[in-house]
Amino acid sequence: MQADLALGTCRGLPGATEGYPFGAGALVFKVAGKMFAIAHDSRISLKCDPALAIVLREAYPAVTAGYHLDKRHWNSIELDGSVPDDELRDWIQDSYDLVVASLSRAQRRH
């Protein structure tokens, strides 16, 4: 199941934490207190470079603008198996890397 792959990938990233700050329906993954993924229903929302976000939305019907998020910086992906697993893993890693790159040097050390 692709949801298991997505959740396992998020959980395996260094320093990743998870919780339900918005209630039971949305599992949020953070690094150093900043969100990089939100799993809800059969979707996962990921941070994305704005230019790449548009390209991915045009290339994959399962990718849409972030659900209840900043549409410019977040994509939501329907976990229906239409996106190759390797692509999904790469997108999760990219989301994580975007957040880590925004952290201060002190935050990255912890």
Secondary structure, DSSP 8 states (H G I E B T S, - for coil): -HHHHHHHHHHTSTTEEEE-TT-TTEEEEEETTEEEEEEETTEEEEE--HHHHHHHHHH-TTEEE-TTS-TTTEEEEE-SS-S-HHHHHHHHHHHHHHHHHHS-HHHHH-
